[in-house]
């Protein structure tokens, strides 16, 4: 049952990512064609190259946000652990 649910979740995530990237690339290519038809071939070419680079930029931004969040969470956990380690240990005479 868990394998079926995990597969469904993975398929949903892959499908939504594919749809998002395809939409971003499609939007950029439509703008590139519109500029090329208007006679501005240089800007149309730049727009087409930018449209193909959008998925890379979106992936980079998402991964950098994830890494920053993980590092922040680890720093918070380590800070709490280090705070607890500063408690003075009892002396030898206490036993």
PDB file of N, CA, C and O in Angstrom:
ATOM      1  N   UNK A   1       0.828  -1.197   0.000  1.00  0.00           N
ATOM      2  CA  UNK A   1       0.000   0.000   0.000  1.00  0.00           C
ATOM      3  C   UNK A   1       0.873   1.262   0.000  1.00  0.00           C
ATOM      4  O   UNK A   1       0.598   2.225  -0.716  1.00  0.00           O
ATOM      5  N   UNK A   2       1.933   1.232   0.823  1.00  0.00           N
ATOM      6  CA  UNK A   2       2.810   2.399   0.892  1.00  0.00           C
ATOM      7  C   UNK A   2       3.524   2.625  -0.436  1.00  0.00           C
ATOM      8  O   UNK A   2       3.711   3.769  -0.852  1.00  0.00           O
ATOM      9  N   UNK A   3       3.923   1.549  -1.102  1.00  0.00           N
ATOM     10  CA  UNK A   3       4.591   1.691  -2.399  1.00  0.00           C
ATOM     11  C   UNK A   3       3.659   2.321  -3.429  1.00  0.00           C
ATOM     12  O   UNK A   3       4.093   3.141  -4.237  1.00  0.00           O
ATOM     13  N   UNK A   4       2.392   1.947  -3.406  1.00  0.00           N
ATOM     14  CA  UNK A   4       1.418   2.522  -4.334  1.00  0.00           C
ATOM     15  C   UNK A   4       1.223   4.009  -4.053  1.00  0.00           C
ATOM     16  O   UNK A   4       1.195   4.823  -4.976  1.00  0.00           O
ATOM     17  N   UNK A   5       1.089   4.357  -2.780  1.00  0.00           N
ATOM     18  CA  UNK A   5       0.903   5.760  -2.409  1.00  0.00           C
ATOM     19  C   UNK A   5       2.146   6.579  -2.744  1.00  0.00           C
ATOM     20  O   UNK A   5       2.042   7.692  -3.259  1.00  0.00           O
ATOM     21  N   UNK A   6       3.321   6.025  -2.450  1.00  0.00           N
ATOM     22  CA  UNK A   6       4.564   6.728  -2.759  1.00  0.00           C
ATOM     23  C   UNK A   6       4.736   6.939  -4.250  1.00  0.00           C
ATOM     24  O   UNK A   6       5.195   7.996  -4.683  1.00  0.00           O
ATOM     25  N   UNK A   7       4.366   5.928  -5.044  1.00  0.00           N
ATOM     26  CA  UNK A   7       4.445   6.067  -6.499  1.00  0.00           C
ATOM     27  C   UNK A   7       3.489   7.129  -7.017  1.00  0.00           C
ATOM     28  O   UNK A   7       3.824   7.878  -7.935  1.00  0.00           O
ATOM     29  N   UNK A   8       2.296   7.195  -6.429  1.00  0.00           N
ATOM     30  CA  UNK A   8       1.319   8.205  -6.847  1.00  0.00           C
ATOM     31  C   UNK A   8       1.807   9.607  -6.507  1.00  0.00           C
ATOM     32  O   UNK A   8       1.645  10.534  -7.301  1.00  0.00           O
ATOM     33  N   UNK A   9       2.399   9.763  -5.338  1.00  0.00           N
ATOM     34  CA  UNK A   9       2.925  11.072  -4.930  1.00  0.00           C
ATOM     35  C   UNK A   9       4.075  11.486  -5.841  1.00  0.00           C
ATOM     36  O   UNK A   9       4.155  12.637  -6.270  1.00  0.00           O
ATOM     37  N   UNK A  10       4.967  10.538  -6.134  1.00  0.00           N
ATOM     38  CA  UNK A  10       6.086  10.839  -7.018  1.00  0.00           C
ATOM     39  C   UNK A  10       5.603  11.220  -8.412  1.00  0.00           C
ATOM     40  O   UNK A  10       6.116  12.164  -9.012  1.00  0.00           O
ATOM     41  N   UNK A  11       4.622  10.491  -8.927  1.00  0.00           N
ATOM     42  CA  UNK A  11       4.076  10.821 -10.245  1.00  0.00           C
ATOM     43  C   UNK A  11       3.424  12.202 -10.246  1.00  0.00           C
ATOM     44  O   UNK A  11       3.541  12.939 -11.225  1.00  0.00           O
ATOM     45  N   UNK A  12       2.741  12.556  -9.162  1.00  0.00           N
ATOM     46  CA  UNK A  12       2.118  13.875  -9.068  1.00  0.00           C
ATOM     47  C   UNK A  12       3.183  14.972  -9.071  1.00  0.00           C
ATOM     48  O   UNK A  12       3.048  15.976  -9.770  1.00  0.00           O
ATOM     49  N   UNK A  13       4.253  14.770  -8.275  1.00  0.00           N
ATOM     50  CA  UNK A  13       5.304  15.786  -8.213  1.00  0.00           C
ATOM     51  C   UNK A  13       6.012  15.939  -9.543  1.00  0.00           C
ATOM     52  O   UNK A  13       6.296  17.059  -9.968  1.00  0.00           O
ATOM     53  N   UNK A  14       6.301  14.829 -10.205  1.00  0.00           N
ATOM     54  CA  UNK A  14       6.957  14.903 -11.514  1.00  0.00           C
ATOM     55  C   UNK A  14       6.038  15.576 -12.525  1.00  0.00           C
ATOM     56  O   UNK A  14       6.480  16.412 -13.312  1.00  0.00           O
ATOM     57  N   UNK A  15       4.756  15.209 -12.502  1.00  0.00           N
ATOM     58  CA  UNK A  15       3.803  15.809 -13.438  1.00  0.00           C
ATOM     59  C   UNK A  15       3.628  17.294 -13.225  1.00  0.00           C
ATOM     60  O   UNK A  15       3.555  18.059 -14.186  1.00  0.00           O
ATOM     61  N   UNK A  16       3.560  17.712 -11.963  1.00  0.00           N
ATOM     62  CA  UNK A  16       3.382  19.147 -11.702  1.00  0.00           C
ATOM     63  C   UNK A  16       4.641  19.928 -12.074  1.00  0.00           C
ATOM     64  O   UNK A  16       4.547  21.047 -12.580  1.00  0.00           O
ATOM     65  N   UNK A  17       5.810  19.352 -11.830  1.00  0.00           N
ATOM     66  CA  UNK A  17       7.057  20.018 -12.224  1.00  0.00           C
ATOM     67  C   UNK A  17       7.181  20.119 -13.730  1.00  0.00           C
ATOM     68  O   UNK A  17       7.620  21.139 -14.261  1.00  0.00           O
ATOM     69  N   UNK A  18       6.790  19.051 -14.416  1.00  0.00           N
ATOM     70  CA  UNK A  18       6.838  19.061 -15.878  1.00  0.00           C
ATOM     71  C   UNK A  18       5.868  20.096 -16.442  1.00  0.00           C
ATOM     72  O   UNK A  18       6.198  20.808 -17.391  1.00  0.00           O
ATOM     73  N   UNK A  19       4.681  20.180 -15.862  1.00  0.00           N
ATOM     74  CA  UNK A  19       3.702  21.164 -16.335  1.00  0.00           C
ATOM     75  C   UNK A  19       4.189  22.590 -16.079  1.00  0.00           C
ATOM     76  O   UNK A  19       4.008  23.471 -16.920  1.00  0.00           O
ATOM     77  N   UNK A  20       4.799  22.812 -14.932  1.00  0.00           N
ATOM     78  CA  UNK A  20       5.303  24.148 -14.606  1.00  0.00           C
ATOM     79  C   UNK A  20       6.417  24.555 -15.559  1.00  0.00           C
ATOM     80  O   UNK A  20       6.418  25.668 -16.084  1.00  0.00           O
ATOM     81  N   UNK A  21       7.364  23.649 -15.779  1.00  0.00           N
ATOM     82  CA  UNK A  21       8.470  23.972 -16.680  1.00  0.00           C
ATOM     83  C   UNK A  21       7.996  24.148 -18.116  1.00  0.00           C
ATOM     84  O   UNK A  21       8.463  25.046 -18.818  1.00  0.00           O
ATOM     85  N   UNK A  22       7.077  23.301 -18.557  1.00  0.00           N
ATOM     86  CA  UNK A  22       6.566  23.425 -19.924  1.00  0.00           C
ATOM     87  C   UNK A  22       5.814  24.746 -20.106  1.00  0.00           C
ATOM     88  O   UNK A  22       5.902  25.378 -21.159  1.00  0.00           O
ATOM     89  N   UNK A  23       5.082  25.150 -19.083  1.00  0.00           N
ATOM     90  CA  UNK A  23       4.362  26.430 -19.171  1.00  0.00           C
ATOM     91  C   UNK A  23       5.322  27.610 -19.245  1.00  0.00           C
ATOM     92  O   UNK A  23       5.116  28.540 -20.024  1.00  0.00           O
ATOM     93  N   UNK A  24       6.371  27.566 -18.431  1.00  0.00           N
ATOM     94  CA  UNK A  24       7.340  28.666 -18.443  1.00  0.00           C
ATOM     95  C   UNK A  24       8.070  28.736 -19.782  1.00  0.00           C
ATOM     96  O   UNK A  24       8.256  29.820 -20.334  1.00  0.00           O
ATOM     97  N   UNK A  25       8.484  27.583 -20.302  1.00  0.00           N
ATOM     98  CA  UNK A  25       9.173  27.567 -21.598  1.00  0.00           C
ATOM     99  C   UNK A  25       8.229  27.991 -22.708  1.00  0.00           C
ATOM    100  O   UNK A  25       8.613  28.770 -23.580  1.00  0.00           O
ATOM    101  N   UNK A  26       7.012  27.498 -22.690  1.00  0.00           N
ATOM    102  CA  UNK A  26       6.029  27.865 -23.716  1.00  0.00           C
ATOM    103  C   UNK A  26       5.732  29.350 -23.726  1.00  0.00           C
ATOM    104  O   UNK A  26       5.626  29.965 -24.787  1.00  0.00           O
ATOM    105  N   UNK A  27       5.598  29.923 -22.543  1.00  0.00           N
ATOM    106  CA  UNK A  27       5.331  31.365 -22.455  1.00  0.00           C
ATOM    107  C   UNK A  27       6.487  32.160 -23.060  1.00  0.00           C
ATOM    108  O   UNK A  27       6.268  33.115 -23.805  1.00  0.00           O
ATOM    109  N   UNK A  28       7.720  31.759 -22.737  1.00  0.00           N
ATOM    110  CA  UNK A  28       8.887  32.455 -23.278  1.00  0.00           C
ATOM    111  C   UNK A  28       8.999  32.292 -24.786  1.00  0.00           C
ATOM    112  O   UNK A  28       9.360  33.238 -25.487  1.00  0.00           O
ATOM    113  N   UNK A  29       8.693  31.095 -25.293  1.00  0.00           N
ATOM    114  CA  UNK A  29       8.764  30.889 -26.736  1.00  0.00           C
ATOM    115  C   UNK A  29       7.694  31.673 -27.481  1.00  0.00           C
ATOM    116  O   UNK A  29       7.937  32.162 -28.584  1.00  0.00           O
ATOM    117  N   UNK A  30       6.521  31.796 -26.889  1.00  0.00           N
ATOM    118  CA  UNK A  30       5.468  32.604 -27.518  1.00  0.00           C
ATOM    119  C   UNK A  30       5.889  34.066 -27.579  1.00  0.00           C
ATOM    120  O   UNK A  30       5.663  34.738 -28.585  1.00  0.00           O
ATOM    121  N   UNK A  31       6.494  34.554 -26.515  1.00  0.00           N
ATOM    122  CA  UNK A  31       6.982  35.939 -26.539  1.00  0.00           C
ATOM    123  C   UNK A  31       8.089  36.108 -27.571  1.00  0.00           C
ATOM    124  O   UNK A  31       8.172  37.144 -28.231  1.00  0.00           O
ATOM    125  N   UNK A  32       8.950  35.082 -27.715  1.00  0.00           N
ATOM    126  CA  UNK A  32      10.030  35.153 -28.710  1.00  0.00           C
ATOM    127  C   UNK A  32       9.465  35.195 -30.119  1.00  0.00           C
ATOM    128  O   UNK A  32       9.936  35.969 -30.952  1.00  0.00           O
ATOM    129  N   UNK A  33       8.466  34.377 -30.395  1.00  0.00           N
ATOM    130  CA  UNK A  33       7.848  34.373 -31.727  1.00  0.00           C
ATOM    131  C   UNK A  33       7.166  35.704 -31.994  1.00  0.00           C
ATOM    132  O   UNK A  33       7.240  36.232 -33.103  1.00  0.00           O
ATOM    133  N   UNK A  34       6.506  36.247 -30.984  1.00  0.00           N
ATOM    134  CA  UNK A  34       5.826  37.537 -31.156  1.00  0.00           C
ATOM    135  C   UNK A  34       6.824  38.647 -31.489  1.00  0.00           C
ATOM    136  O   UNK A  34       6.544  39.500 -32.332  1.00  0.00           O
ATOM    137  N   UNK A  35       7.988  38.640 -30.831  1.00  0.00           N
ATOM    138  CA  UNK A  35       9.005  39.651 -31.127  1.00  0.00           C
ATOM    139  C   UNK A  35       9.618  39.431 -32.507  1.00  0.00           C
ATOM    140  O   UNK A  35       9.910  40.391 -33.220  1.00  0.00           O
ATOM    141  N   UNK A  36       9.813  38.166 -32.884  1.00  0.00           N
ATOM    142  CA  UNK A  36      10.386  37.875 -34.198  1.00  0.00           C
ATOM    143  C   UNK A  36       9.431  38.276 -35.309  1.00  0.00           C
ATOM    144  O   UNK A  36       9.862  38.792 -36.341  1.00  0.00           O
ATOM    145  N   UNK A  37       8.147  38.047 -35.113  1.00  0.00           N
ATOM    146  CA  UNK A  37       7.150  38.435 -36.121  1.00  0.00           C
ATOM    147  C   UNK A  37       7.069  39.949 -36.238  1.00  0.00           C
ATOM    148  O   UNK A  37       6.806  40.480 -37.317  1.00  0.00           O
ATOM    149  N   UNK A  38       7.294  40.638 -35.133  1.00  0.00           N
ATOM    150  CA  UNK A  38       7.266  42.101 -35.153  1.00  0.00           C
ATOM    151  C   UNK A  38       8.500  42.673 -35.832  1.00  0.00           C
ATOM    152  O   UNK A  38       8.575  43.879 -36.063  1.00  0.00           O
ATOM    153  N   UNK A  39       9.479  41.813 -36.159  1.00  0.00           N
ATOM    154  CA  UNK A  39      10.641  42.282 -36.889  1.00  0.00           C
ATOM    155  C   UNK A  39      11.881  42.443 -36.038  1.00  0.00           C
ATOM    156  O   UNK A  39      12.939  42.797 -36.559  1.00  0.00           O
ATOM    157  N   UNK A  40      11.786  42.199 -34.771  1.00  0.00           N
ATOM    158  CA  UNK A  40      12.923  42.348 -33.879  1.00  0.00           C
ATOM    159  C   UNK A  40      13.536  40.963 -33.643  1.00  0.00           C
ATOM    160  O   UNK A  40      13.277  40.326 -32.622  1.00  0.00           O
ATOM    161  N   UNK A  41      14.351  40.509 -34.598  1.00  0.00           N
ATOM    162  CA  UNK A  41      14.885  39.153 -34.541  1.00  0.00           C
ATOM    163  C   UNK A  41      15.906  38.978 -33.414  1.00  0.00           C
ATOM    164  O   UNK A  41      15.977  37.908 -32.810  1.00  0.00           O
ATOM    165  N   UNK A  42      16.678  39.990 -33.133  1.00  0.00           N
ATOM    166  CA  UNK A  42      17.672  39.882 -32.064  1.00  0.00           C
ATOM    167  C   UNK A  42      17.002  39.643 -30.719  1.00  0.00           C
ATOM    168  O   UNK A  42      17.366  38.718 -29.992  1.00  0.00           O
ATOM    169  N   UNK A  43      16.020  40.480 -30.389  1.00  0.00           N
ATOM    170  CA  UNK A  43      15.313  40.306 -29.115  1.00  0.00           C
ATOM    171  C   UNK A  43      14.532  38.997 -29.087  1.00  0.00           C
ATOM    172  O   UNK A  43      14.391  38.382 -28.030  1.00  0.00           O
ATOM    173  N   UNK A  44      14.027  38.571 -30.234  1.00  0.00           N
ATOM    174  CA  UNK A  44      13.328  37.287 -30.305  1.00  0.00           C
ATOM    175  C   UNK A  44      14.253  36.123 -30.002  1.00  0.00           C
ATOM    176  O   UNK A  44      13.867  35.185 -29.305  1.00  0.00           O
ATOM    177  N   UNK A  45      15.482  36.177 -30.525  1.00  0.00           N
ATOM    178  CA  UNK A  45      16.463  35.134 -30.241  1.00  0.00           C
ATOM    179  C   UNK A  45      16.879  35.113 -28.789  1.00  0.00           C
ATOM    180  O   UNK A  45      17.028  34.048 -28.189  1.00  0.00           O
ATOM    181  N   UNK A  46      17.066  36.296 -28.224  1.00  0.00           N
ATOM    182  CA  UNK A  46      17.424  36.391 -26.809  1.00  0.00           C
ATOM    183  C   UNK A  46      16.291  35.839 -25.952  1.00  0.00           C
ATOM    184  O   UNK A  46      16.525  35.133 -24.971  1.00  0.00           O
ATOM    185  N   UNK A  47      15.081  36.165 -26.331  1.00  0.00           N
ATOM    186  CA  UNK A  47      13.912  35.676 -25.589  1.00  0.00           C
ATOM    187  C   UNK A  47      13.793  34.160 -25.678  1.00  0.00           C
ATOM    188  O   UNK A  47      13.422  33.508 -24.702  1.00  0.00           O
ATOM    189  N   UNK A  48      14.105  33.597 -26.842  1.00  0.00           N
ATOM    190  CA  UNK A  48      14.042  32.135 -27.008  1.00  0.00           C
ATOM    191  C   UNK A  48      15.103  31.451 -26.149  1.00  0.00           C
ATOM    192  O   UNK A  48      14.822  30.436 -25.511  1.00  0.00           O
ATOM    193  N   UNK A  49      16.314  31.996 -26.128  1.00  0.00           N
ATOM    194  CA  UNK A  49      17.352  31.417 -25.277  1.00  0.00           C
ATOM    195  C   UNK A  49      17.005  31.542 -23.799  1.00  0.00           C
ATOM    196  O   UNK A  49      17.267  30.629 -23.016  1.00  0.00           O
ATOM    197  N   UNK A  50      16.425  32.655 -23.427  1.00  0.00           N
ATOM    198  CA  UNK A  50      16.016  32.839 -22.036  1.00  0.00           C
ATOM    199  C   UNK A  50      14.904  31.863 -21.662  1.00  0.00           C
ATOM    200  O   UNK A  50      14.866  31.365 -20.537  1.00  0.00           O
ATOM    201  N   UNK A  51      13.999  31.589 -22.601  1.00  0.00           N
ATOM    202  CA  UNK A  51      12.917  30.647 -22.331  1.00  0.00           C
ATOM    203  C   UNK A  51      13.457  29.255 -22.060  1.00  0.00           C
ATOM    204  O   UNK A  51      12.904  28.522 -21.241  1.00  0.00           O
ATOM    205  N   UNK A  52      14.529  28.887 -22.739  1.00  0.00           N
ATOM    206  CA  UNK A  52      15.107  27.569 -22.517  1.00  0.00           C
ATOM    207  C   UNK A  52      15.906  27.510 -21.212  1.00  0.00           C
ATOM    208  O   UNK A  52      16.112  26.427 -20.664  1.00  0.00           O
ATOM    209  N   UNK A  53      16.350  28.651 -20.717  1.00  0.00           N
ATOM    210  CA  UNK A  53      17.118  28.688 -19.475  1.00  0.00           C
ATOM    211  C   UNK A  53      16.230  28.806 -18.241  1.00  0.00           C
ATOM    212  O   UNK A  53      16.716  28.637 -17.122  1.00  0.00           O
ATOM    213  N   UNK A  54      14.950  29.090 -18.413  1.00  0.00           N
ATOM    214  CA  UNK A  54      14.054  29.288 -17.276  1.00  0.00           C
ATOM    215  C   UNK A  54      13.973  28.054 -16.371  1.00  0.00           C
ATOM    216  O   UNK A  54      14.055  28.214 -15.153  1.00  0.00           O
ATOM    217  N   UNK A  55      13.818  26.838 -16.893  1.00  0.00           N
ATOM    218  CA  UNK A  55      13.748  25.692 -15.968  1.00  0.00           C
ATOM    219  C   UNK A  55      15.013  25.521 -15.129  1.00  0.00           C
ATOM    220  O   UNK A  55      14.932  25.119 -13.969  1.00  0.00           O
ATOM    221  N   UNK A  56      16.159  25.816 -15.692  1.00  0.00           N
ATOM    222  CA  UNK A  56      17.408  25.715 -14.935  1.00  0.00           C
ATOM    223  C   UNK A  56      17.419  26.745 -13.812  1.00  0.00           C
ATOM    224  O   UNK A  56      17.797  26.431 -12.684  1.00  0.00           O
ATOM    225  N   UNK A  57      17.012  27.953 -14.112  1.00  0.00           N
ATOM    226  CA  UNK A  57      16.993  29.011 -13.104  1.00  0.00           C
ATOM    227  C   UNK A  57      15.985  28.706 -12.003  1.00  0.00           C
ATOM    228  O   UNK A  57      16.267  28.934 -10.827  1.00  0.00           O
ATOM    229  N   UNK A  58      14.812  28.194 -12.372  1.00  0.00           N
ATOM    230  CA  UNK A  58      13.810  27.848 -11.369  1.00  0.00           C
ATOM    231  C   UNK A  58      14.300  26.706 -10.485  1.00  0.00           C
ATOM    232  O   UNK A  58      14.088  26.736  -9.272  1.00  0.00           O
ATOM    233  N   UNK A  59      14.944  25.713 -11.060  1.00  0.00           N
ATOM    234  CA  UNK A  59      15.473  24.594 -10.281  1.00  0.00           C
ATOM    235  C   UNK A  59      16.570  25.075  -9.337  1.00  0.00           C
ATOM    236  O   UNK A  59      16.620  24.657  -8.180  1.00  0.00           O
ATOM    237  N   UNK A  60      17.442  25.941  -9.818  1.00  0.00           N
ATOM    238  CA  UNK A  60      18.516  26.482  -8.983  1.00  0.00           C
ATOM    239  C   UNK A  60      17.941  27.268  -7.808  1.00  0.00           C
ATOM    240  O   UNK A  60      18.410  27.124  -6.679  1.00  0.00           O
ATOM    241  N   UNK A  61      16.938  28.090  -8.063  1.00  0.00           N
ATOM    242  CA  UNK A  61      16.336  28.887  -6.995  1.00  0.00           C
ATOM    243  C   UNK A  61      15.663  27.991  -5.954  1.00  0.00           C
ATOM    244  O   UNK A  61      15.773  28.237  -4.752  1.00  0.00           O
ATOM    245  N   UNK A  62      14.969  26.953  -6.419  1.00  0.00           N
ATOM    246  CA  UNK A  62      14.301  26.051  -5.483  1.00  0.00           C
ATOM    247  C   UNK A  62      15.312  25.266  -4.654  1.00  0.00           C
ATOM    248  O   UNK A  62      15.126  25.093  -3.450  1.00  0.00           O
ATOM    249  N   UNK A  63      16.368  24.796  -5.283  1.00  0.00           N
ATOM    250  CA  UNK A  63      17.378  24.029  -4.548  1.00  0.00           C
ATOM    251  C   UNK A  63      18.142  24.914  -3.563  1.00  0.00           C
ATOM    252  O   UNK A  63      18.454  24.473  -2.456  1.00  0.00           O
ATOM    253  N   UNK A  64      18.443  26.142  -3.944  1.00  0.00           N
ATOM    254  CA  UNK A  64      19.164  27.023  -3.019  1.00  0.00           C
ATOM    255  C   UNK A  64      18.281  27.387  -1.827  1.00  0.00           C
ATOM    256  O   UNK A  64      18.782  27.511  -0.709  1.00  0.00           O
ATOM    257  N   UNK A  65      16.978  27.561  -2.045  1.00  0.00           N
ATOM    258  CA  UNK A  65      16.067  27.828  -0.930  1.00  0.00           C
ATOM    259  C   UNK A  65      15.980  26.619  -0.005  1.00  0.00           C
ATOM    260  O   UNK A  65      15.942  26.770   1.216  1.00  0.00           O
ATOM    261  N   UNK A  66      15.950  25.413  -0.590  1.00  0.00           N
ATOM    262  CA  UNK A  66      15.904  24.198   0.218  1.00  0.00           C
ATOM    263  C   UNK A  66      17.170  24.053   1.052  1.00  0.00           C
ATOM    264  O   UNK A  66      17.091  23.757   2.244  1.00  0.00           O
ATOM    265  N   UNK A  67      18.328  24.256   0.449  1.00  0.00           N
ATOM    266  CA  UNK A  67      19.588  24.131   1.176  1.00  0.00           C
ATOM    267  C   UNK A  67      19.664  25.176   2.288  1.00  0.00           C
ATOM    268  O   UNK A  67      20.103  24.868   3.396  1.00  0.00           O
ATOM    269  N   UNK A  68      19.248  26.394   2.006  1.00  0.00           N
ATOM    270  CA  UNK A  68      19.274  27.449   3.027  1.00  0.00           C
ATOM    271  C   UNK A  68      18.353  27.092   4.193  1.00  0.00           C
ATOM    272  O   UNK A  68      18.694  27.343   5.349  1.00  0.00           O
ATOM    273  N   UNK A  69      17.203  26.516   3.902  1.00  0.00           N
ATOM    274  CA  UNK A  69      16.271  26.141   4.964  1.00  0.00           C
ATOM    275  C   UNK A  69      16.821  24.983   5.798  1.00  0.00           C
ATOM    276  O   UNK A  69      16.668  24.970   7.019  1.00  0.00           O
ATOM    277  N   UNK A  70      17.456  24.017   5.145  1.00  0.00           N
ATOM    278  CA  UNK A  70      18.039  22.890   5.875  1.00  0.00           C
ATOM    279  C   UNK A  70      19.187  23.371   6.761  1.00  0.00           C
ATOM    280  O   UNK A  70      19.299  22.950   7.913  1.00  0.00           O
ATOM    281  N   UNK A  71      20.028  24.240   6.240  1.00  0.00           N
ATOM    282  CA  UNK A  71      21.144  24.757   7.032  1.00  0.00           C
ATOM    283  C   UNK A  71      20.625  25.576   8.215  1.00  0.00           C
ATOM    284  O   UNK A  71      21.178  25.494   9.312  1.00  0.00           O
ATOM    285  N   UNK A  72      19.585  26.349   8.004  1.00  0.00           N
ATOM    286  CA  UNK A  72      19.004  27.135   9.084  1.00  0.00           C
ATOM    287  C   UNK A  72      18.424  26.227  10.172  1.00  0.00           C
ATOM    288  O   UNK A  72      18.620  26.471  11.362  1.00  0.00           O
ATOM    289  N   UNK A  73      17.709  25.180   9.750  1.00  0.00           N
ATOM    290  CA  UNK A  73      17.160  24.239  10.721  1.00  0.00           C
ATOM    291  C   UNK A  73      18.246  23.509  11.484  1.00  0.00           C
ATOM    292  O   UNK A  73      18.122  23.307  12.692  1.00  0.00           O
ATOM    293  N   UNK A  74      19.316  23.107  10.798  1.00  0.00           N
ATOM    294  CA  UNK A  74      20.426  22.430  11.467  1.00  0.00           C
ATOM    295  C   UNK A  74      21.118  23.368  12.443  1.00  0.00           C
ATOM    296  O   UNK A  74      21.524  22.944  13.525  1.00  0.00           O
ATOM    297  N   UNK A  75      21.256  24.636  12.076  1.00  0.00           N
ATOM    298  CA  UNK A  75      21.880  25.605  12.980  1.00  0.00           C
ATOM    299  C   UNK A  75      21.027  25.806  14.231  1.00  0.00           C
ATOM    300  O   UNK A  75      21.560  25.927  15.334  1.00  0.00           O
ATOM    301  N   UNK A  76      19.709  25.843  14.064  1.00  0.00           N
ATOM    302  CA  UNK A  76      18.823  25.981  15.226  1.00  0.00           C
ATOM    303  C   UNK A  76      18.929  24.768  16.136  1.00  0.00           C
ATOM    304  O   UNK A  76      18.991  24.912  17.357  1.00  0.00           O
ATOM    305  N   UNK A  77      18.951  23.570  15.549  1.00  0.00           N
ATOM    306  CA  UNK A  77      19.080  22.356  16.361  1.00  0.00           C
ATOM    307  C   UNK A  77      20.434  22.300  17.052  1.00  0.00           C
ATOM    308  O   UNK A  77      20.511  21.943  18.227  1.00  0.00           O
ATOM    309  N   UNK A  78      21.483  22.640  16.356  1.00  0.00           N
ATOM    310  CA  UNK A  78      22.812  22.609  16.944  1.00  0.00           C
ATOM    311  C   UNK A  78      22.928  23.654  18.041  1.00  0.00           C
ATOM    312  O   UNK A  78      23.580  23.420  19.058  1.00  0.00           O
ATOM    313  N   UNK A  79      22.305  24.793  17.842  1.00  0.00           N
ATOM    314  CA  UNK A  79      22.340  25.827  18.878  1.00  0.00           C
ATOM    315  C   UNK A  79      21.686  25.349  20.156  1.00  0.00           C
ATOM    316  O   UNK A  79      22.205  25.608  21.242  1.00  0.00           O
ATOM    317  N   UNK A  80      20.544  24.647  20.057  1.00  0.00           N
ATOM    318  CA  UNK A  80      19.876  24.116  21.236  1.00  0.00           C
ATOM    319  C   UNK A  80      20.732  23.046  21.909  1.00  0.00           C
ATOM    320  O   UNK A  80      20.812  22.992  23.136  1.00  0.00           O
ATOM    321  N   UNK A  81      21.368  22.200  21.112  1.00  0.00           N
ATOM    322  CA  UNK A  81      22.203  21.154  21.683  1.00  0.00           C
ATOM    323  C   UNK A  81      23.423  21.747  22.368  1.00  0.00           C
ATOM    324  O   UNK A  81      23.820  21.281  23.436  1.00  0.00           O
ATOM    325  N   UNK A  82      24.013  22.749  21.779  1.00  0.00           N
ATOM    326  CA  UNK A  82      25.189  23.378  22.382  1.00  0.00           C
ATOM    327  C   UNK A  82      24.826  24.147  23.645  1.00  0.00           C
ATOM    328  O   UNK A  82      25.638  24.249  24.564  1.00  0.00           O
ATOM    329  N   UNK A  83      23.612  24.688  23.698  1.00  0.00           N
ATOM    330  CA  UNK A  83      23.163  25.384  24.890  1.00  0.00           C
ATOM    331  C   UNK A  83      23.065  24.419  26.055  1.00  0.00           C
ATOM    332  O   UNK A  83      23.440  24.751  27.180  1.00  0.00           O
ATOM    333  N   UNK A  84      22.559  23.218  25.782  1.00  0.00           N
ATOM    334  CA  UNK A  84      22.445  22.217  26.833  1.00  0.00           C
ATOM    335  C   UNK A  84      23.795  21.703  27.284  1.00  0.00           C
ATOM    336  O   UNK A  84      23.923  21.245  28.420  1.00  0.00           O
ATOM    337  N   UNK A  85      24.800  21.761  26.440  1.00  0.00           N
ATOM    338  CA  UNK A  85      26.125  21.255  26.789  1.00  0.00           C
ATOM    339  C   UNK A  85      26.894  22.219  27.676  1.00  0.00           C
ATOM    340  O   UNK A  85      27.944  21.854  28.204  1.00  0.00           O
ATOM    341  N   UNK A  86      26.406  23.426  27.854  1.00  0.00           N
ATOM    342  CA  UNK A  86      27.136  24.395  28.672  1.00  0.00           C
ATOM    343  C   UNK A  86      26.766  24.307  30.145  1.00  0.00           C
ATOM    344  O   UNK A  86      27.261  25.095  30.952  1.00  0.00           O
ATOM    345  N   UNK A  87      25.903  23.361  30.510  1.00  0.00           N
ATOM    346  CA  UNK A  87      25.529  23.203  31.928  1.00  0.00           C
ATOM    347  C   UNK A  87      26.736  22.643  32.675  1.00  0.00           C
ATOM    348  O   UNK A  87      27.402  21.720  32.206  1.00  0.00           O
ATOM    349  N   UNK A  88      26.993  23.194  33.794  1.00  0.00           N
ATOM    350  CA  UNK A  88      28.172  22.756  34.568  1.00  0.00           C
ATOM    351  C   UNK A  88      27.976  21.339  35.080  1.00  0.00           C
ATOM    352  O   UNK A  88      26.894  20.987  35.551  1.00  0.00           O
ATOM    353  N   UNK A  89      29.002  20.540  34.991  1.00  0.00           N
ATOM    354  CA  UNK A  89      28.965  19.178  35.498  1.00  0.00           C
ATOM    355  C   UNK A  89      29.172  19.199  37.011  1.00  0.00           C
ATOM    356  O   UNK A  89      29.881  20.056  37.538  1.00  0.00           O
ATOM    357  N   UNK A  90      28.546  18.247  37.702  1.00  0.00           N
ATOM    358  CA  UNK A  90      28.726  18.211  39.170  1.00  0.00           C
ATOM    359  C   UNK A  90      30.174  17.843  39.513  1.00  0.00           C
ATOM    360  O   UNK A  90      30.856  17.161  38.748  1.00  0.00           O
ATOM    361  N   UNK A  91      30.614  18.304  40.659  1.00  0.00           N
ATOM    362  CA  UNK A  91      31.983  18.033  41.094  1.00  0.00           C
ATOM    363  C   UNK A  91      32.160  16.584  41.522  1.00  0.00           C
ATOM    364  O   UNK A  91      31.180  15.848  41.637  1.00  0.00           O
ATOM    365  N   UNK A  92      33.394  16.168  41.758  1.00  0.00           N
ATOM    366  CA  UNK A  92      33.692  14.790  42.168  1.00  0.00           C
ATOM    367  C   UNK A  92      33.160  14.527  43.578  1.00  0.00           C
ATOM    368  O   UNK A  92      32.836  13.389  43.918  1.00  0.00           O
ATOM    369  N   UNK A  93      33.074  15.535  44.366  1.00  0.00           N
ATOM    370  CA  UNK A  93      32.634  15.339  45.749  1.00  0.00           C
ATOM    371  C   UNK A  93      31.139  15.124  45.860  1.00  0.00           C
ATOM    372  O   UNK A  93      30.665  14.685  46.907  1.00  0.00           O
ATOM    373  N   UNK A  94      30.373  15.422  44.805  1.00  0.00           N
ATOM    374  CA  UNK A  94      28.922  15.277  44.860  1.00  0.00           C
ATOM    375  C   UNK A  94      28.507  13.823  44.926  1.00  0.00           C
ATOM    376  O   UNK A  94      27.416  13.537  45.420  1.00  0.00           O
ATOM    377  N   UNK A  95      29.298  12.908  44.465  1.00  0.00           N
ATOM    378  CA  UNK A  95      28.945  11.484  44.466  1.00  0.00           C
ATOM    379  C   UNK A  95      29.206  10.948  45.809  1.00  0.00           C
ATOM    380  O   UNK A  95      28.985   9.762  46.054  1.00  0.00           O
TER     381      UNK A  95
END
